[in-house]
């Protein structure tokens, strides 16, 4: 008998898609976290309640308010009129735009949120209207707008900053008469045969007289104290002779004795300079090792005939015009390494590579000569000038033609050795030429950099600097250096402006507007939620939950990116909310069509999202393009609207396509919910 063995069929259970449920839980937690981030006061009150009941101090969050615009929190409204009397009529609109740009850069640099800077040209007037949110102190706002950093480059000298009175001039004349009489008496003693050394030690007021004995060496016609050189030549003095008159210079009254004649070397030089990153005055980012390789390659091909051409081709630092030609000078004009290398060259010889703080040099000596140089011994006596009588009139610095209007940009950099911050300045073409001429003229002398009338740096010029770059050094902190660079980059106004009107917009109106706007947004969201639930039932409820995350994520983005909320910005948020609802409506309608065609729940959800995606994508991309155009080509309020609309559109695509889908798939895991009536469909 044949027996049949019956095997029990084993039912294999399909594993439950826990991933969808976990994703749904994560999104719900993200919604709660976004809500807490947006409104930390809720969390802090809960933490206080827990601490009161249990004694455990829960961590709290910093409750910083949202950044609000002028229309919501109040601020300052200013109207300026530009003086165009000195500007040709065809250039006035451009000048007015320049005023607007400078003011806008200035208020942006100082952190004023969502500034509105507009221009009007009605009735032949040229005006700038400025609105500064959160700046309720009118004087602070005016100072902010009107504060122009005055950058000046000055050379040493004495200049009257005012006119002395007749009484001051009479006092000066009486004092000078007494001083000159005293000097004549000392000169008489010297001419009578008293020891000149003893008179120097007894009378001279020169600093360090014990070591120097009043001796001045290497005095030539081009050196400092050239007055002695001129007198010796003009009067035909011989060595050992005491000049029979006193000599008044900027230092005082001089009684001097001509000691001896010598020589002073003069060199006619050119150089090729290849600077590297970190070298003084260098704008190149070339590494030092590459600069060393390059200068040695140039050295291999350099000759007297092609030196100027090589300088024009390869020099990357301040090499000067005419192929690195430096002209005639004496060794004291150059930095030590450069001077020593130059002095050791024969005429027509090219040096080996010389390194200075400016970079790597090749030096070519065109010619060399000597000129007479004298040694004298002097007795220096005091002479009073008008600045001693009226010190308030003293200005030891004289303005040059170079100023802040020639500045192109200012950046903060750091010294490679000390890591100390300094501000690097780059001039325009005209400023670069002026700075080169200024440094050529004042080698070995200080040039002071003044900001707002105060000297902030007085560097001594070591060498003529070409290339249009300077540095401001000083005892700056990093913050002070950044602030200085910001102020300098803010620039000067191209035309004078006059304040016509000032008004403070109080925050009371802003608070009322904000409260009404929030109430309107909440009321509108509630109506939309009720409509979605009534019209689409379960999918509508899921969409509302997704829209909650959308709203909280929007507010979190405003906090995270520092978006300034204005009434126009709120309008952009509300419009993006409508776009998010529209995306959910498209998906739900597609879902109903898939159910009606007989698809099962899982495949119906996938197909509905796939078919709705193209319409949602295209609609949102066109909206983003329009918002981008509004942002880039409009004023501040419209830009605020475009910004919040763009953020909302991007987040709406995420919530509609991802969040709503995860929630629907998670809900459909429960079989009891798989009821067509809950989806508004009758099969």
C-alpha positions in Angstrom: 0.0 0.0 0.0 1.4 3.3 -1.1 1.5 5.8 1.7 1.6 9.5 1.2 3.7 11.5 3.5 2.1 14.8 4.1 4.4 17.7 4.9 3.1 20.6 6.7 3.5 23.8 4.7 5.5 26.3 6.6 4.3 29.9 6.3 7.3 32.3 5.9 6.5 35.6 7.5 7.6 38.7 5.7 9.8 40.8 8.0 8.1 44.0 9.1 9.6 47.1 7.6 10.9 48.6 10.8 13.0 51.1 8.9 9.9 53.2 8.0 8.6 53.3 11.5 12.1 54.3 12.8 12.3 57.0 10.2 8.8 58.3 11.3 9.9 58.3 14.9 13.1 60.2 14.0 11.1 62.8 12.1 8.7 63.3 15.0 11.6 63.7 17.4 13.1 66.2 14.9 9.9 68.1 14.9 9.9 68.4 18.7 13.6 69.4 18.7 13.0 72.0 16.1 10.1 73.4 18.2 12.4 73.6 21.3 15.2 75.3 19.2 12.7 77.8 17.9 11.0 78.5 21.3 13.6 77.7 24.0 11.4 79.4 26.7 9.2 76.3 26.6 12.1 74.0 27.4 13.5 76.4 30.0 10.1 76.5 31.8 9.9 72.7 31.8 13.5 72.5 33.1 12.4 74.9 35.9 9.4 72.7 36.8 11.6 69.6 36.9 14.1 71.3 39.1 11.3 72.5 41.5 9.8 69.0 41.8 13.0 66.8 41.8 15.8 69.1 42.7 17.7 68.1 39.5 19.0 71.1 37.6 18.2 70.3 33.9 20.3 72.1 31.3 18.7 75.3 29.9 18.9 77.0 26.5 19.9 80.5 25.6 16.7 82.3 24.7 17.7 84.8 22.1 14.9 86.6 20.2 14.6 86.4 16.5 16.2 89.2 14.4 13.4 91.6 13.5 13.4 94.3 10.9 12.6 98.0 11.3 8.9 97.5 10.7 8.7 95.0 13.6 11.1 96.2 16.2 11.6 99.8 15.4 14.7 101.7 14.5 16.0 104.9 12.9 14.9 106.6 9.7 17.4 109.1 8.2 17.3 111.3 5.1 20.5 112.7 3.6 21.0 115.1 0.7 24.1 114.8 -1.5 25.8 118.0 -2.5 26.3 117.6 -6.3 27.4 121.2 -6.9 31.0 120.1 -7.8 29.9 117.1 -9.9 29.1 117.3 -13.6 25.4 116.7 -14.3 26.1 113.6 -16.4 28.0 112.0 -13.5 25.6 112.8 -10.7 23.5 109.6 -10.8 26.7 107.6 -10.7 28.0 109.6 -7.7 24.7 109.1 -5.9 25.0 105.4 -6.4 28.5 105.6 -5.0 27.1 107.3 -1.9 24.5 104.6 -1.5 27.1 101.8 -1.9 29.5 103.3 0.6 26.8 103.8 3.2 25.4 100.3 2.7 28.9 98.8 3.0 29.5 100.9 6.1 26.3 99.8 8.0 26.8 96.2 6.9 30.4 96.2 8.2 29.1 97.3 11.6 26.5 94.5 11.8 23.2 96.5 11.3 20.7 93.9 10.2 18.6 94.3 7.1 19.5 98.0 6.3 17.4 99.8 3.7 19.4 102.3 1.7 17.5 103.9 -1.1 18.1 106.9 -3.4 15.7 109.4 -4.9 16.3 112.2 -7.5 13.0 114.1 -7.4 12.8 117.8 -8.0 16.5 118.2 -8.9 17.6 116.9 -5.4 19.7 113.9 -4.8 18.8 112.1 -1.6 19.6 108.9 0.3 17.0 107.4 2.6 18.3 105.0 5.3 16.4 102.8 7.6 18.4 101.0 10.4 16.5 98.3 12.3 17.1 98.1 16.0 19.2 101.3 16.2 17.0 103.5 18.4 19.6 106.0 19.3 19.6 108.6 16.6 23.0 110.0 17.5 24.5 106.5 17.3 22.9 106.0 13.8 24.2 109.4 12.6 27.7 108.6 13.9 27.5 105.2 12.2 26.6 106.7 8.8 28.8 109.8 9.0 31.9 108.2 10.4 34.5 108.3 7.6 38.0 107.0 8.5 40.4 109.7 7.3 43.6 108.0 6.3 46.6 110.3 5.7 50.3 109.8 5.0 52.5 112.6 6.3 56.1 113.4 6.1 58.1 115.0 9.0 58.3 118.7 9.2 56.9 121.6 11.1 53.7 123.2 10.1 51.5 125.8 11.8 48.0 124.5 12.5 46.9 128.1 13.3 48.1 131.7 13.3 50.2 132.9 16.3 49.0 136.1 18.0 51.0 139.3 18.1 51.9 138.8 21.7 53.3 135.3 21.0 55.4 136.7 18.1 56.7 139.5 20.3 57.6 137.0 23.1 59.4 134.8 20.5 61.5 137.7 19.2 62.6 138.7 22.7 63.6 135.1 23.7 65.5 134.6 20.4 67.4 137.8 20.9 68.6 136.6 24.3 69.5 133.1 22.9 71.5 134.5 20.0 73.4 136.9 22.4 74.3 133.9 24.5 75.5 132.0 21.4 77.6 135.0 20.3 79.3 135.1 23.7 80.2 131.4 23.4 81.5 131.9 19.9 83.7 134.8 21.1 85.2 132.5 23.8 86.0 129.8 21.1 87.5 132.4 18.8 89.5 133.7 21.7 91.3 130.4 22.0 89.4 128.5 24.7 89.5 124.7 24.3 86.7 123.8 21.9 86.4 120.4 23.5 85.9 122.0 26.9 83.2 124.3 25.5 81.4 121.4 23.9 81.4 119.5 27.2 80.3 122.6 29.1 77.6 124.1 26.9 76.3 121.8 24.1 72.8 120.5 24.6 73.2 117.7 22.1 72.1 114.3 23.5 75.0 111.8 24.0 77.5 114.5 24.0 79.8 112.6 26.3 80.4 109.9 23.7 80.1 111.9 20.5 82.1 115.0 21.7 79.9 116.9 19.3 81.6 115.4 16.2 79.6 114.9 13.0 81.1 112.8 10.2 80.4 112.2 6.5 78.6 115.4 5.9 77.9 115.8 2.2 75.7 118.0 0.0 73.1 115.2 -0.1 73.2 114.1 3.5 71.5 115.3 6.6 73.0 118.5 8.0 74.1 119.6 4.6 74.0 123.2 5.8 77.6 122.6 7.2 78.8 121.4 3.8 77.4 124.5 2.1 79.0 126.9 4.6 82.4 125.1 4.4 82.4 125.3 0.6 81.0 128.8 0.3 83.3 130.4 2.9 86.4 128.4 1.9 87.1 127.1 5.4 90.2 125.1 6.1 90.6 122.2 8.4 90.9 123.3 12.1 89.1 126.6 11.5 86.2 127.7 13.6 83.4 129.3 11.6 83.2 133.0 12.6 79.4 133.1 12.7 76.7 131.1 14.3 74.7 128.7 12.1 71.0 128.3 12.8 69.4 125.0 11.8 66.3 123.1 12.7 68.2 121.5 15.6 69.2 124.9 17.2 72.1 127.4 17.1 75.4 125.8 16.0 79.0 127.0 16.7 81.2 124.6 14.7 84.8 123.8 13.9 85.7 122.3 10.6 88.0 119.3 11.4 88.8 117.4 8.2 87.9 116.4 4.7 87.1 112.9 3.6 85.1 111.0 0.9 81.6 109.6 0.7 80.9 106.7 -1.7 78.0 107.0 -4.2 76.7 104.0 -6.2 74.5 103.8 -9.3 72.5 100.6 -9.0 69.8 98.4 -10.5 68.4 95.3 -9.0 66.1 92.3 -9.7 63.9 91.4 -6.8 61.9 88.2 -6.5 59.8 88.4 -3.3 58.0 85.5 -1.6 55.0 85.0 0.6 55.6 86.7 4.0 58.4 89.1 2.7 57.9 92.8 3.6 55.8 94.6 1.0 55.3 91.5 -1.1 52.0 90.8 -2.8 53.1 87.4 -4.2 52.0 84.1 -2.8 55.2 82.4 -4.2 56.8 80.1 -1.5 60.3 81.1 -0.4 61.9 77.9 -1.8 60.4 78.6 -5.2 61.6 82.2 -5.1 65.1 81.0 -4.3 65.1 78.6 -7.3 63.8 81.3 -9.6 66.3 83.9 -8.6 69.2 81.5 -9.1 67.8 80.6 -12.6 67.7 84.3 -13.4 71.3 84.7 -12.1 72.5 82.1 -14.6 71.3 84.1 -17.6 71.8 87.6 -16.3 74.3 89.9 -18.1 74.9 93.6 -18.0 73.1 93.9 -21.4 69.9 92.0 -20.5 69.7 93.0 -16.8 67.0 95.6 -17.3 64.9 93.3 -19.5 65.2 90.5 -16.9 64.1 92.9 -14.2 61.0 93.8 -16.1 60.2 90.2 -16.9 60.9 88.5 -13.5 60.7 91.0 -10.7 57.7 90.2 -8.5 58.3 92.7 -5.8 58.8 96.5 -5.6 61.5 96.8 -8.2 60.9 100.3 -9.4 60.4 101.6 -12.9 62.9 101.3 -15.8 63.9 97.8 -15.2 64.8 98.0 -11.5 66.9 101.1 -11.8 67.5 102.6 -8.4 69.7 105.6 -9.4 72.5 107.1 -7.4 72.7 106.6 -3.7 75.0 105.9 -0.8 75.2 102.8 1.3 73.3 104.3 4.2 70.2 104.5 2.1 69.8 100.7 1.9 69.2 97.9 4.3 72.4 96.4 5.7 72.7 93.2 3.5 71.9 95.1 0.4 74.4 97.9 1.2 77.3 95.5 2.0 76.7 93.5 -1.2 76.5 96.6 -3.3 79.7 98.1 -1.8 81.6 94.9 -2.6 80.8 95.0 -6.3 83.0 96.3 -9.1 81.5 98.6 -11.7 79.7 96.5 -14.3 79.5 93.5 -12.0 76.4 91.5 -11.0 76.1 90.2 -7.5 75.3 86.8 -6.3 71.9 86.2 -4.7 71.3 88.6 -1.8 68.5 88.0 0.7 66.8 90.9 2.6 63.5 91.3 4.3 62.1 92.3 0.9 63.1 89.0 -0.8 65.9 87.8 -3.0 67.9 90.3 -5.0 70.4 90.5 -7.8 72.3 93.8 -7.9 74.0 95.4 -10.9 76.4 98.2 -10.3 76.4 100.7 -13.2 78.9 103.2 -11.8 80.6 104.4 -8.6 82.0 107.7 -7.5 83.1 109.6 -4.5 82.2 113.1 -3.3 83.7 115.2 -0.6 82.5 114.5 2.9 83.4 116.7 5.9 83.9 116.1 9.6 83.0 118.9 12.0 82.7 119.4 15.7 79.9 121.6 17.0 78.5 123.2 20.1 74.7 123.0 19.9 72.7 125.6 21.7 69.0 126.0 22.1 66.9 128.3 19.9 63.2 128.8 20.7 60.6 128.7 17.9 57.0 129.6 17.8 56.0 126.0 18.7 57.8 126.4 22.1 55.9 129.6 22.8 52.5 128.2 21.5 52.8 124.4 21.5 49.1 124.2 20.5 50.1 125.4 17.1 52.7 122.7 16.5 52.1 120.1 13.8 55.3 118.1 13.3 53.9 116.3 10.3 53.1 117.7 6.9 50.4 116.3 4.7 51.4 114.6 1.4 49.2 114.0 -1.6 48.7 110.3 -0.7 45.5 109.7 1.3 42.7 107.2 1.9 41.0 108.0 -1.4 43.8 106.1 -3.1 43.2 103.0 -1.1 41.9 100.0 -3.0 41.6 97.5 -0.1 42.8 96.7 3.4 43.3 93.2 4.8 44.5 91.8 8.1 47.7 89.7 7.9 50.0 88.2 10.5 53.8 88.6 11.0 55.4 85.2 10.3 57.9 85.6 13.2 55.8 87.2 16.0 52.3 86.2 14.8 51.3 89.8 15.5 48.5 91.2 13.3 48.9 94.1 11.0 46.9 95.7 8.3 48.1 95.5 4.7 47.1 98.3 2.3 46.9 98.1 -1.4 46.6 101.3 -3.4 45.2 102.0 -6.8 47.5 102.9 -9.7 47.7 106.6 -8.8 48.3 105.8 -5.2 51.0 103.3 -6.0 52.9 106.0 -8.0 52.5 108.5 -5.2 53.7 106.0 -2.5 56.7 105.0 -4.6 57.7 108.7 -5.1 57.2 109.3 -1.4 59.4 106.5 -0.3 62.1 107.3 -2.8 62.3 110.8 -1.4 62.3 109.8 2.3 64.7 106.9 2.5 66.0 106.7 6.0 63.3 109.0 7.3 59.9 108.3 8.9 56.6 108.5 7.1 53.6 108.7 9.5 50.3 107.0 8.9 47.4 108.9 10.5 43.9 107.6 11.0 41.3 110.1 12.0 44.0 112.7 12.9 45.9 110.3 15.2 49.3 108.7 14.3 49.0 104.9 14.3 52.3 104.0 12.7 55.5 105.9 11.9 57.7 103.4 10.0 61.1 104.5 8.8 61.6 104.0 5.0 64.4 101.5 4.4 64.1 101.4 0.7 61.8 102.9 -2.1 58.7 100.7 -2.2 57.0 100.1 -5.5 54.0 98.0 -6.4 51.4 100.1 -4.4 51.5 98.3 -1.1 52.0 99.5 2.5 51.5 98.1 6.0 50.1 99.6 9.2 51.8 98.0 12.2 51.2 98.8 15.8 50.2 97.3 19.1 46.9 96.0 17.7 44.8 93.1 18.8 43.2 90.8 16.2 39.9 92.5 16.8 41.3 96.0 16.5 43.1 95.0 13.3 39.9 93.6 11.8 37.9 96.7 12.8 40.5 99.0 11.3 40.5 97.0 8.0 36.7 97.1 8.0 36.6 100.9 8.5 39.2 101.5 5.8 37.4 99.2 3.3 34.2 101.1 4.0 35.7 104.0 2.1 35.1 107.7 1.9 31.9 109.2 0.6 32.4 110.4 -3.0 30.4 113.6 -2.4 29.5 115.5 0.8 26.1 114.7 2.3 23.9 116.7 4.7 21.4 115.3 7.1 17.9 116.6 6.3 15.7 114.5 8.5 16.0 112.1 11.4 13.2 110.0 12.9 13.0 107.3 15.5 10.4 104.6 14.7 9.3 103.3 18.1 9.0 99.5 18.8 5.3 99.8 19.9 4.0 99.8 16.3 6.4 97.0 15.5 5.1 94.9 18.5 1.5 95.4 17.4 2.4 94.5 13.8 4.3 91.4 14.9 1.5 90.2 17.1 -1.1 90.7 14.4 1.2 88.9 11.9 1.7 85.9 14.2 -2.0 85.7 15.0 -2.8 85.8 11.3 -0.2 83.1 10.5 -1.5 80.8 13.3 -5.1 81.4 12.3 -4.3 80.7 8.6 -2.4 77.5 9.5 -5.4 76.3 11.6 -7.8 76.9 8.8 -5.6 75.1 6.3 -5.2 72.2 8.7 -8.9 71.9 9.2 -9.6 72.0 5.5 -6.9 69.4 4.8 -8.3 67.0 7.4 -11.9 67.6 6.3 -11.2 67.2 2.6 -8.6 64.4 2.6 -9.1 62.8 6.0 -6.2 60.6 7.0 -3.7 61.8 4.3 -4.7 65.3 5.2 -3.9 64.7 8.8 -0.5 63.2 7.8 0.2 66.3 5.7 -0.7 68.6 8.6 1.8 66.8 10.8 4.5 67.1 8.0 3.6 70.8 7.7 4.3 71.3 11.4 7.9 70.1 10.8 8.0 72.4 7.8 7.0 75.4 9.9 9.5 74.6 12.8 12.3 74.0 10.3 11.7 77.3 8.7 11.9 79.2 12.0 15.0 77.1 12.9 16.6 78.2 9.6 15.9 81.8 10.4 17.7 81.5 13.7 20.6 79.4 12.3 21.4 81.7 9.4 20.5 85.0 11.1 17.6 85.9 8.8 16.1 89.2 9.7 12.3 88.8 9.8 10.2 91.6 8.4 6.6 91.9 7.4 7.6 91.1 3.8 9.6 88.1 5.1 6.5 86.8 7.0 4.6 87.1 3.7 7.3 85.0 2.0 7.0 82.4 4.8 3.1 82.3 4.5 3.4 81.9 0.7 5.9 79.1 1.0 3.5 77.4 3.4 0.8 77.6 0.7 3.2 76.1 -1.8 4.0 73.2 0.7 0.2 72.6 1.1 -0.2 72.6 -2.7 2.5 69.9 -3.0 0.7 67.7 -0.5 -2.6 68.2 -2.3 -1.0 67.0 -5.6 0.4 63.9 -3.8 -2.9 63.1 -2.1 -4.9 63.5 -5.3 -2.5 61.2 -7.1 -2.8 58.7 -4.3 -6.6 58.7 -4.6 -6.3 58.0 -8.3 -3.9 55.1 -7.7 -6.3 53.6 -5.1 -9.2 54.0 -7.5 -7.3 52.1 -10.2 -7.0 49.1 -8.0 -3.5 49.3 -6.7 -2.6 48.0 -3.2 -1.7 50.4 -0.5 2.1 50.2 -0.7 2.5 50.4 -4.4 -0.1 53.2 -4.6 1.9 55.4 -2.3 5.1 54.8 -4.3 3.4 55.5 -7.6 1.6 58.6 -6.3 4.8 60.2 -5.1 6.6 59.3 -8.3 4.0 60.8 -10.6 3.6 63.9 -8.4 7.3 64.6 -8.2 7.8 66.1 -11.6 5.0 68.6 -11.2 6.2 69.6 -7.7 9.8 69.9 -8.9 9.1 72.1 -11.9 6.7 74.3 -10.0 9.2 74.8 -7.1 12.2 75.4 -9.4 10.4 78.2 -11.3 9.4 79.8 -8.0 13.1 79.6 -6.8 14.2 81.3 -10.1 11.7 84.1 -9.5 12.8 84.5 -5.9 16.4 84.6 -7.0 15.8 87.4 -9.4 13.9 89.3 -6.7 16.8 88.8 -4.3 19.6 89.9 -6.6 17.9 92.8 -8.3 15.7 94.5 -5.6 15.9 96.5 -2.4 16.2 95.1 1.1 12.5 94.5 2.0 11.9 92.6 -1.2 15.1 90.7 -0.7 13.8 89.6 2.7 10.6 88.4 1.1 12.6 86.5 -1.6 14.9 85.0 1.0 12.2 83.6 3.3 10.2 82.4 0.2 13.3 80.5 -1.1 14.0 78.9 2.3 10.4 77.8 2.5 10.3 76.4 -1.0 13.4 74.3 -0.5 12.1 72.9 2.8 8.6 72.4 1.4 10.0 70.0 -1.2 11.8 68.1 1.6 8.7 67.8 3.8 6.3 67.0 0.9 8.4 64.3 -0.8 10.2 62.8 2.2 8.4 63.5 5.4 4.8 63.0 4.1 5.9 59.8 2.4 7.5 58.4 5.5 4.5 59.2 7.6 2.0 57.6 5.1 4.1 54.4 4.8 4.4 54.2 8.6 0.7 54.7 9.1 -0.2 52.0 6.5 1.7 49.4 8.6 -1.4 49.2 10.8 -3.9 47.0 8.9 -6.8 48.5 10.8 -6.1 51.8 9.2 -6.2 50.4 5.7 -9.7 51.5 5.1 -10.5 53.3 1.9 -13.0 55.5 3.6 -10.2 57.0 5.6 -8.6 58.0 2.3 -11.8 59.5 0.8 -12.0 56.7 -1.8 -14.9 54.3 -2.6 -13.6 51.2 -4.4 
